[in-house]
């Protein structure tokens, strides 16, 4: 009888051990699955945050990191709070489609960079929201928004897009650093009068006096441009058009007016081109060619651009970006 009892106890003990092992295996499996999902979620979140920060630093920082009045700055909880209360869907819509708030400062669609995807924009919004609420301590990579010593309130608005030193971070906005004061002044007057139209620049130039325009032009002309880099792929064609043109179709060399190094001619109001963003140059050449921009003297640029193919425009714009 004792032997039978021992056998029963052994069987019960072995059964309990098996059950415990199975329970431990099940628990381990659950913990592994949970931890795997948590890790995957964290990894995805980290990837989205990194993408948002990249988009912010390449595009959004021009306005949200420059100290521009009426524009919520990264890390400013008080400025962001009423916007965050509207909900992410509203913030996404404004950022993707463009929006003009009560401050009267227009926010261009996708920060003025049409190459950004909707997801890029949403990630940037998420990044700014996450770092502009609660105890967030992240601030703009451009600093506190303090202006350069010789800058003033007149150039502060310009700096939102064109940079404090005139070197814009967004390739669709022109670099103003080192540009002839006479040329900048003329463009501001044309935006002011309506001779040149742009959805962003026209309303900003409207309230400027001639003195304001002169001060802004003088300031940016005194800054130093940062030269970009040209892609090797289209460099030969770009150099040919810029330096020699194409006599077979009556296309003159760009350097005939803008100079061998792209320094331009201030007396003739021919702008300096050296180091200008390729994307901006391309946009302007296409606008001249399509008669969407017509404020050039004696229609010089309209006539020249009409003789250029899109391939030639791409190539010469690329060449100019690295020209110095």
C-alpha positions as CSV (number, residue, x, y, z in Angstrom):
1,X,0.0,0.0,0.0
2,X,2.8,2.3,0.9
3,X,4.5,1.5,-2.4
4,X,1.3,2.3,-4.3
5,X,1.1,5.6,-2.4
6,X,4.7,6.5,-3.3
7,X,4.0,5.6,-6.9
8,X,0.9,7.8,-6.9
9,X,2.9,10.7,-5.3
10,X,5.7,10.3,-7.9
11,X,3.2,10.4,-10.7
12,X,1.5,13.4,-9.2
13,X,4.9,15.1,-8.8
14,X,5.9,14.4,-12.3
15,X,2.6,15.7,-13.6
16,X,3.0,18.9,-11.7
17,X,6.5,19.3,-13.0
18,X,5.3,18.9,-16.6
19,X,2.5,21.4,-16.0
20,X,4.9,23.9,-14.4
21,X,7.3,23.6,-17.3
22,X,4.5,24.1,-19.8
23,X,3.3,27.1,-17.9
24,X,6.8,28.6,-17.9
25,X,7.2,28.0,-21.6
26,X,3.8,29.7,-22.3
27,X,4.8,32.6,-20.1
28,X,8.1,33.0,-21.8
29,X,6.5,32.8,-25.2
30,X,4.0,35.6,-24.2
31,X,6.8,37.7,-22.8
32,X,8.8,37.2,-26.0
33,X,5.9,38.2,-28.2
34,X,5.1,41.2,-26.1
35,X,8.7,42.4,-25.9
36,X,9.1,41.8,-29.7
37,X,6.1,44.0,-30.5
38,X,7.2,46.6,-28.0
39,X,10.7,46.7,-29.6
40,X,9.2,46.9,-33.1
41,X,6.9,49.7,-31.9
42,X,9.8,51.6,-30.3
43,X,11.9,51.1,-33.4
44,X,9.1,52.4,-35.7
45,X,8.6,55.4,-33.3
46,X,12.3,56.1,-33.3
47,X,12.4,56.0,-37.1
48,X,9.4,58.3,-37.4
49,X,11.0,60.7,-34.9
50,X,14.2,60.7,-36.8
51,X,12.4,61.4,-40.1
52,X,10.5,64.2,-38.5
53,X,13.6,65.8,-37.2
54,X,15.3,65.5,-40.6
55,X,12.4,67.3,-42.3
56,X,12.2,69.9,-39.6
57,X,15.9,70.7,-40.0
58,X,15.8,70.8,-43.8
59,X,12.6,72.8,-44.3
60,X,10.5,73.7,-41.2
61,X,13.3,75.4,-39.3
62,X,13.3,78.3,-41.7
63,X,10.1,79.6,-40.1
64,X,9.7,77.6,-36.9
65,X,13.3,78.1,-35.8
66,X,14.1,81.7,-36.8
67,X,12.2,83.7,-34.2
68,X,9.7,84.9,-36.7
69,X,6.8,86.7,-34.9
70,X,3.5,85.0,-35.2
71,X,5.0,81.6,-36.0
72,X,5.2,79.0,-33.2
73,X,8.9,78.2,-32.5
74,X,10.1,74.8,-31.7
75,X,10.0,74.2,-27.9
76,X,7.7,77.2,-27.2
77,X,4.9,75.4,-25.3
78,X,2.8,78.5,-24.8
79,X,2.7,79.3,-28.5
80,X,2.0,75.6,-29.5
81,X,-0.6,74.9,-26.8
82,X,-3.6,76.4,-28.7
83,X,-2.5,74.8,-31.9
84,X,-2.1,71.4,-30.3
85,X,-5.6,71.7,-28.9
86,X,-6.9,71.7,-32.5
87,X,-5.8,68.1,-32.9
88,X,-3.2,66.5,-35.2
89,X,-5.6,66.1,-38.1
90,X,-6.0,69.9,-38.3
91,X,-2.3,70.5,-37.9
92,X,-1.5,68.0,-40.7
93,X,-4.0,69.6,-43.0
94,X,-2.6,73.1,-42.5
95,X,1.0,71.9,-43.0
96,X,0.2,69.9,-46.1
97,X,-2.1,72.3,-47.8
98,X,-0.9,75.6,-46.5
99,X,-2.6,78.0,-44.1
100,X,-2.7,81.7,-43.1
101,X,-3.5,82.2,-39.4
102,X,-4.6,85.2,-37.4
103,X,-1.0,86.6,-37.5
104,X,-1.4,87.1,-41.2
105,X,1.8,85.2,-41.9
106,X,1.2,82.6,-44.7
107,X,2.5,79.1,-44.2
108,X,3.2,77.6,-47.6
109,X,2.0,74.1,-48.5
110,X,4.6,71.6,-47.3
111,X,6.8,74.4,-46.1
112,X,7.4,75.5,-49.7
113,X,9.0,72.2,-50.6
114,X,6.8,70.2,-53.0
115,X,9.2,67.3,-53.0
116,X,8.1,66.3,-49.4
117,X,5.6,63.5,-49.1
118,X,2.5,63.9,-46.9
119,X,4.1,61.4,-44.5
120,X,7.3,63.5,-44.4
121,X,5.2,66.5,-43.4
122,X,3.2,64.6,-40.8
123,X,6.4,63.3,-39.2
124,X,7.7,66.8,-39.0
125,X,4.5,68.0,-37.3
126,X,4.7,65.1,-34.9
127,X,8.3,66.0,-34.1
128,X,7.5,69.7,-33.4
129,X,4.4,68.8,-31.3
130,X,6.3,66.3,-29.3
131,X,9.1,68.7,-28.6
132,X,6.9,71.7,-27.9
133,X,4.7,70.5,-25.0
134,X,5.0,69.6,-21.4
135,X,8.6,69.6,-20.3
136,X,10.1,69.4,-23.7
137,X,13.6,71.0,-23.9
138,X,14.4,70.7,-27.6
139,X,15.0,74.1,-29.3
140,X,15.7,75.1,-32.9
141,X,19.0,74.0,-34.4
142,X,19.3,77.6,-35.7
143,X,19.5,78.9,-32.2
144,X,17.3,81.4,-30.3
145,X,16.4,83.4,-33.3
146,X,18.8,86.2,-32.4
147,X,19.7,88.2,-35.5
148,X,23.2,89.0,-36.8
149,X,24.6,92.3,-35.4
150,X,23.8,94.4,-38.5
151,X,20.3,92.9,-39.0
152,X,17.1,94.4,-37.6
153,X,13.4,94.0,-37.4
154,X,13.1,94.7,-41.2
155,X,15.2,91.6,-42.1
156,X,13.7,89.4,-39.4
157,X,10.7,88.5,-41.5
158,X,12.9,87.8,-44.5
159,X,15.2,85.6,-42.4
160,X,12.3,83.1,-41.9
161,X,12.7,81.9,-45.4
162,X,16.0,83.3,-46.7
163,X,18.1,82.7,-43.6
164,X,19.6,85.1,-41.1
165,X,22.7,85.4,-43.3
166,X,20.8,85.2,-46.6
167,X,21.6,81.5,-47.2
168,X,18.2,79.8,-47.4
169,X,18.0,76.1,-46.3
170,X,15.1,75.4,-48.7
171,X,16.2,75.1,-52.3
172,X,13.0,76.6,-53.7
173,X,13.8,79.9,-51.9
174,X,16.7,81.9,-53.3
175,X,19.9,82.7,-51.5
176,X,20.1,86.5,-51.1
177,X,23.6,86.6,-49.5
178,X,26.0,88.6,-51.7
179,X,23.3,89.5,-54.2
180,X,23.6,93.1,-55.7
181,X,21.6,95.5,-53.5
182,X,20.3,97.1,-56.7
183,X,18.8,93.8,-57.9
184,X,17.2,92.9,-54.6
185,X,15.7,96.4,-54.4
186,X,14.2,96.1,-57.9
187,X,12.7,92.7,-57.1
188,X,11.1,94.0,-53.9
189,X,9.7,96.9,-55.7
190,X,8.3,94.6,-58.4
191,X,6.7,92.4,-55.8
192,X,5.3,95.5,-54.1
193,X,3.8,96.9,-57.3
194,X,2.6,93.6,-58.7
195,X,5.1,93.6,-61.7
196,X,6.3,90.3,-60.2
197,X,3.9,88.0,-58.4
198,X,4.4,85.3,-55.8
199,X,1.9,83.9,-53.3
200,X,4.4,84.3,-50.5
201,X,6.4,87.4,-51.5
202,X,3.7,89.7,-52.8
203,X,1.8,90.1,-49.4
204,X,5.1,90.4,-47.5
205,X,6.4,93.2,-49.8
206,X,3.1,95.1,-49.9
207,X,3.6,97.1,-46.7
208,X,7.3,97.9,-47.3
209,X,8.4,101.4,-47.9
210,X,11.2,102.2,-50.3
211,X,13.5,102.9,-47.3
212,X,12.6,99.4,-46.0
213,X,13.5,97.8,-49.3
214,X,16.8,99.7,-49.5
215,X,17.7,98.6,-46.0
216,X,16.9,95.0,-46.6
217,X,18.7,95.0,-49.9
218,X,21.9,96.6,-48.4
219,X,21.9,94.1,-45.5
220,X,21.7,91.0,-47.6
221,X,24.1,92.2,-50.2
222,X,26.7,92.5,-47.5
223,X,26.4,88.9,-46.5
224,X,28.5,86.0,-47.9
225,X,26.9,83.4,-50.0
226,X,27.6,79.7,-49.3
227,X,28.5,78.0,-52.6
228,X,26.7,74.7,-53.3
229,X,27.9,71.6,-55.2
230,X,27.1,70.7,-58.8
231,X,26.2,67.2,-59.8
232,X,28.8,65.7,-62.2
233,X,26.2,64.0,-64.3
234,X,25.0,67.1,-66.2
235,X,28.0,69.3,-65.6
236,X,29.4,69.2,-69.2
237,X,26.1,70.3,-70.8
238,X,25.6,72.9,-68.1
239,X,29.1,74.3,-68.6
240,X,28.6,74.4,-72.4
241,X,25.3,76.4,-72.2
242,X,26.7,78.8,-69.5
243,X,30.0,79.5,-71.2
244,X,29.2,79.1,-74.9
245,X,25.5,78.9,-75.4
246,X,24.3,77.2,-78.6
247,X,24.9,79.2,-81.8
248,X,22.9,76.8,-83.9
249,X,19.6,78.1,-82.4
250,X,20.8,81.6,-81.4
251,X,21.1,80.8,-77.7
252,X,23.7,83.2,-76.1
253,X,26.1,82.2,-73.4
254,X,24.9,83.0,-69.9
255,X,28.2,84.4,-68.9
256,X,27.8,87.2,-71.5
257,X,25.6,88.9,-69.0
258,X,26.2,87.2,-65.7
259,X,30.0,86.9,-66.0
260,X,32.5,84.0,-66.1
261,X,32.2,83.4,-62.4
262,X,28.5,84.3,-62.1
263,X,29.2,87.7,-60.4
264,X,26.5,89.5,-62.5
265,X,26.4,93.1,-63.4
266,X,24.8,95.5,-60.9
267,X,24.7,98.5,-63.2
268,X,22.7,96.6,-65.7
269,X,20.6,94.8,-63.0
270,X,21.9,91.4,-64.1
271,X,21.9,89.3,-60.9
272,X,24.8,87.4,-59.4
273,X,24.2,83.7,-60.0
274,X,27.2,82.1,-58.3
275,X,26.2,79.4,-55.9
276,X,22.4,79.9,-56.3
277,X,20.2,76.9,-55.5
278,X,19.7,74.8,-58.7
279,X,16.0,74.2,-57.9
280,X,15.3,77.9,-57.6
281,X,17.2,78.8,-60.8
282,X,15.3,76.1,-62.6
283,X,11.9,77.4,-61.3
284,X,12.8,80.9,-62.5
285,X,14.0,79.9,-66.0
286,X,10.8,77.8,-66.5
287,X,8.7,80.8,-65.3
288,X,10.4,83.1,-67.8
289,X,10.0,80.5,-70.6
290,X,6.4,80.0,-69.8
291,X,5.7,83.8,-69.5
292,X,4.8,83.3,-65.8
293,X,7.5,85.8,-64.9
294,X,7.8,88.9,-67.0
295,X,9.7,91.5,-65.0
296,X,13.0,91.1,-66.8
297,X,14.5,94.1,-68.5
298,X,13.6,94.2,-72.2
299,X,12.3,90.7,-71.9
300,X,15.9,89.4,-72.1
301,X,15.4,86.3,-70.0
302,X,12.1,85.5,-71.7
303,X,13.8,85.5,-75.1
304,X,16.7,83.5,-73.9
305,X,14.7,80.9,-72.0
306,X,12.4,80.3,-74.9
307,X,15.4,78.8,-76.8
308,X,16.2,76.4,-74.0
309,X,15.0,72.8,-73.6
310,X,14.1,71.6,-70.1
311,X,17.2,69.4,-70.2
312,X,19.4,72.4,-70.8
313,X,17.6,74.4,-68.1
314,X,18.3,71.5,-65.6
315,X,21.9,71.3,-66.6
316,X,22.7,75.0,-66.5
317,X,20.9,75.4,-63.1
318,X,23.0,72.5,-61.7
319,X,26.2,74.1,-63.1
320,X,25.4,77.5,-61.6
321,X,24.9,75.9,-58.1
322,X,28.6,75.1,-58.0
323,X,29.8,78.1,-59.9
324,X,32.2,80.5,-58.1
